[in-house]
Amino acid sequence: MSICATCGNEYGNTFTVNKDGQSFDFDSFECAIHKLAPSCARCGCRVVGHGVQHGDTVYCCAHCATGAGDAGLVDHN
């Protein structure tokens, strides 16, 4: 039994994600998303899909990028 790195649930079927030299155990994809997915710099939602990026700034979509003043970014198809 392992303990989820996000919610602390002790669970027999956790899975492990390795990222940037660190290892995390999770009991669900939802917990993995909350812990590891970047947040949109404008609206704060978790970027689960491709999103868009300008330099080191991540947005969930081109609409948020434009609203934040980063014009010219387009959504991935």
C-alpha positions as CSV (number, residue, x, y, z in Angstrom):
1,M,0.0,0.0,0.0
2,S,1.3,3.4,-1.0
3,I,0.2,6.9,0.0
4,C,-1.0,9.4,-2.6
5,A,1.3,12.4,-2.9
6,T,-1.7,14.7,-3.4
7,C,-4.5,13.6,-1.1
8,G,-2.7,11.3,1.4
9,N,-5.0,8.4,0.7
10,E,-3.5,5.0,1.4
11,Y,-4.3,2.8,-1.6
12,G,-3.3,-0.6,-2.9
13,N,-3.3,0.3,-6.6
14,T,-1.3,3.5,-6.8
15,F,0.9,4.4,-9.8
16,T,4.2,6.2,-9.9
17,V,5.1,9.2,-12.0
18,N,8.7,10.2,-12.4
19,K,9.3,13.9,-13.3
20,D,12.5,16.0,-13.1
21,G,14.3,13.4,-11.0
22,Q,11.5,13.1,-8.5
23,S,9.1,10.2,-8.0
24,F,5.4,10.6,-7.0
25,D,2.8,8.0,-6.1
26,F,-0.8,8.7,-6.9
27,D,-4.2,7.0,-6.4
28,S,-5.8,8.7,-9.4
29,F,-5.1,10.7,-12.5
30,E,-7.1,13.5,-10.9
31,C,-4.5,13.7,-8.1
32,A,-1.6,13.5,-10.5
33,I,-3.1,16.4,-12.5
34,H,-3.5,18.6,-9.4
35,K,0.1,17.9,-8.3
36,L,2.0,18.1,-11.6
37,A,0.0,19.9,-14.4
38,P,0.9,23.5,-14.9
39,S,-1.7,26.2,-14.2
40,C,-2.8,28.8,-16.8
41,A,-1.1,32.1,-16.0
42,R,-4.4,34.0,-16.7
43,C,-7.4,31.9,-15.5
44,G,-5.6,29.4,-13.2
45,C,-7.1,26.2,-14.6
46,R,-4.9,23.2,-14.8
47,V,-3.5,22.7,-18.3
48,V,-4.1,19.0,-19.1
49,G,-3.9,19.3,-22.9
50,H,-1.4,21.0,-25.1
51,G,-2.1,24.6,-24.0
52,V,0.1,27.4,-25.4
53,Q,3.3,28.8,-24.2
54,H,5.2,32.1,-24.5
55,G,8.6,31.8,-23.0
56,D,8.1,30.2,-19.6
57,T,4.5,31.3,-19.3
58,V,1.9,28.6,-19.9
59,Y,-1.7,29.3,-20.8
60,C,-4.6,26.9,-21.3
61,C,-5.5,28.4,-24.6
62,A,-4.8,31.3,-27.1
63,H,-7.8,33.2,-25.7
64,C,-6.2,33.4,-22.3
65,A,-2.8,34.3,-23.8
66,T,-4.3,37.2,-25.8
67,G,-6.2,38.4,-22.7
68,A,-2.9,38.4,-20.8
69,G,-1.3,40.5,-23.5
70,D,0.6,37.7,-25.3
71,A,-0.8,38.2,-28.8
72,G,-0.1,36.0,-31.7
73,L,-0.3,32.6,-30.0
74,V,-2.6,30.0,-31.6
75,D,-4.2,26.9,-30.2
76,H,-2.8,23.6,-31.2
77,N,-5.0,21.4,-33.5
